[in-house]
Amino acid sequence: MPGEQPASAGPTTSSRSPASSETSNSGELHTYVGMWVTADDQIRQELLPNGRYDEARGNRESAYTGRYWVKGNRIEYADDTGFTADGTFQGDVLHHGGYVFYREDSPAHRKAIDTGVR
Protein backbone atom coordinates (compact mmCIF):
# COMPACT_ATOMS: atom_id res chain seq x y z
CA MET A 1 0.00 0.00 0.00
CA PRO A 2 1.47 3.40 -0.89
CA GLY A 3 3.32 5.17 1.90
CA GLU A 4 3.26 2.14 4.16
CA GLN A 5 6.19 0.13 5.40
CA PRO A 6 6.70 -3.39 4.18
CA ALA A 7 7.72 -5.92 6.80
CA SER A 8 10.83 -4.07 7.92
CA ALA A 9 11.15 -1.44 10.61
CA GLY A 10 12.24 2.13 10.16
CA PRO A 11 11.68 4.58 7.37
CA THR A 12 12.31 3.37 3.87
CA THR A 13 12.44 4.96 0.48
CA SER A 14 12.78 1.64 -1.28
CA SER A 15 10.57 0.96 -4.25
CA ARG A 16 10.99 -2.79 -3.83
CA SER A 17 7.87 -4.88 -3.42
CA PRO A 18 6.89 -6.10 0.07
CA ALA A 19 7.87 -9.59 -1.01
CA SER A 20 11.53 -8.58 -0.98
CA SER A 21 13.52 -9.01 2.21
CA GLU A 22 14.19 -5.69 3.91
CA THR A 23 15.63 -4.59 7.21
CA SER A 24 15.83 -1.22 8.92
CA ASN A 25 18.93 0.94 8.82
CA SER A 26 20.05 -0.73 12.05
CA GLY A 27 19.61 -4.17 10.47
CA GLU A 28 16.71 -5.14 12.76
CA LEU A 29 13.59 -6.80 11.42
CA HIS A 30 10.20 -5.21 11.83
CA THR A 31 8.99 -5.63 15.41
CA TYR A 32 5.86 -7.55 14.41
CA VAL A 33 7.63 -10.30 12.46
CA GLY A 34 6.98 -13.74 13.95
CA MET A 35 4.17 -16.10 14.89
CA TRP A 36 0.80 -14.80 16.06
CA VAL A 37 -1.76 -17.29 17.40
CA THR A 38 -5.26 -17.37 18.83
CA ALA A 39 -5.48 -18.47 22.48
CA ASP A 40 -6.82 -21.87 21.41
CA ASP A 41 -4.03 -22.20 18.82
CA GLN A 42 -6.57 -22.93 16.06
CA ILE A 43 -5.36 -20.04 13.90
CA ARG A 44 -1.63 -19.47 13.50
CA GLN A 45 -0.43 -16.56 11.42
CA GLU A 46 3.27 -16.14 10.69
CA LEU A 47 4.39 -12.69 9.59
CA LEU A 48 7.53 -13.33 7.61
CA PRO A 49 10.41 -10.84 7.31
CA ASN A 50 9.99 -10.68 3.51
CA GLY A 51 6.55 -9.02 3.74
CA ARG A 52 4.57 -12.24 3.29
CA TYR A 53 2.32 -14.07 5.72
CA ASP A 54 1.30 -17.69 6.05
CA GLU A 55 -1.82 -18.56 8.02
CA ALA A 56 -2.75 -22.04 9.21
CA ARG A 57 -6.26 -22.95 10.38
CA GLY A 58 -6.68 -26.05 12.51
CA ASN A 59 -4.92 -28.88 10.68
CA ARG A 60 -4.87 -26.95 7.39
CA GLU A 61 -1.38 -25.55 6.85
CA SER A 62 -1.04 -22.50 4.57
CA ALA A 63 -4.81 -22.00 4.50
CA TYR A 64 -4.19 -18.37 3.58
CA THR A 65 -1.04 -16.76 2.22
CA GLY A 66 -0.31 -13.31 0.91
CA ARG A 67 1.43 -10.00 1.48
CA TYR A 68 1.21 -7.56 4.35
CA TRP A 69 2.20 -3.96 5.11
CA VAL A 70 2.57 -2.24 8.47
CA LYS A 71 2.19 1.46 9.20
CA GLY A 72 2.49 2.37 12.86
CA ASN A 73 0.35 -0.16 14.72
CA ARG A 74 -1.87 -0.96 11.71
CA ILE A 75 -1.46 -3.96 9.42
CA GLU A 76 -2.98 -4.39 5.96
CA TYR A 77 -3.21 -7.76 4.25
CA ALA A 78 -3.61 -8.75 0.60
CA ASP A 79 -4.33 -12.47 0.27
CA ASP A 80 -2.99 -14.22 -2.81
CA THR A 81 -6.62 -14.72 -3.94
CA GLY A 82 -7.26 -10.95 -3.87
CA PHE A 83 -9.03 -10.74 -0.48
CA THR A 84 -7.93 -7.77 1.65
CA ALA A 85 -8.14 -7.23 5.41
CA ASP A 86 -6.59 -5.14 8.16
CA GLY A 87 -5.82 -5.23 11.85
CA THR A 88 -4.39 -3.33 14.78
CA PHE A 89 -1.51 -4.21 17.08
CA GLN A 90 -1.65 -3.39 20.79
CA GLY A 91 1.71 -4.58 22.10
CA ASP A 92 1.73 -8.38 21.91
CA VAL A 93 -1.94 -8.52 20.88
CA LEU A 94 -3.25 -8.28 17.30
CA HIS A 95 -6.93 -7.60 16.58
CA HIS A 96 -7.68 -8.85 13.07
CA GLY A 97 -10.82 -10.09 11.32
CA GLY A 98 -12.85 -10.40 14.50
CA TYR A 99 -10.14 -12.53 16.14
CA VAL A 100 -7.61 -11.79 18.83
CA PHE A 101 -4.09 -13.04 18.13
CA TYR A 102 -1.21 -13.11 20.57
CA ARG A 103 2.50 -13.06 19.87
CA GLU A 104 3.34 -16.72 20.45
CA ASP A 105 4.75 -17.41 23.94
CA SER A 106 4.44 -13.76 25.02
CA PRO A 107 3.14 -12.86 28.49
CA ALA A 108 -0.17 -11.83 26.83
CA HIS A 109 -0.43 -15.23 25.14
CA ARG A 110 0.30 -17.13 28.36
CA LYS A 111 -2.25 -15.02 30.25
CA ALA A 112 -4.91 -15.71 27.59
CA ILE A 113 -4.23 -19.45 27.84
CA ASP A 114 -4.26 -19.36 31.66
CA THR A 115 -7.54 -17.42 31.83
CA GLY A 116 -9.20 -19.52 29.13
CA VAL A 117 -9.75 -16.64 26.71
CA ARG A 118 -11.15 -17.96 23.41
Rosetta blueprint (number, residue, H / E / L):
1 M L
2 P L
3 G L
4 E L
5 Q E
6 P L
7 A L
8 S E
9 A L
10 G L
11 P L
12 T L
13 T L
14 S L
15 S L
16 R L
17 S L
18 P L
19 A L
20 S L
21 S L
22 E L
23 T L
24 S L
25 N L
26 S L
27 G L
28 E L
29 L E
30 H L
31 T L
32 Y L
33 V L
34 G E
35 M E
36 W E
37 V E
38 T L
39 A L
40 D L
41 D L
42 Q L
43 I E
44 R E
45 Q E
46 E E
47 L E
48 L L
49 P L
50 N L
51 G L
52 R E
53 Y E
54 D E
55 E E
56 A E
57 R E
58 G L
59 N L
60 R E
61 E E
62 S E
63 A E
64 Y E
65 T E
66 G E
67 R E
68 Y E
69 W E
70 V E
71 K E
72 G L
73 N L
74 R E
75 I E
76 E E
77 Y E
78 A E
79 D E
80 D L
81 T L
82 G L
83 F L
84 T E
85 A E
86 D E
87 G E
88 T E
89 F E
90 Q E
91 G L
92 D L
93 V E
94 L E
95 H E
96 H E
97 G L
98 G L
99 Y E
100 V E
101 F E
102 Y E
103 R E
104 E L
105 D L
106 S L
107 P H
108 A H
109 H H
110 R H
111 K H
112 A H
113 I H
114 D H
115 T H
116 G L
117 V L
118 R L
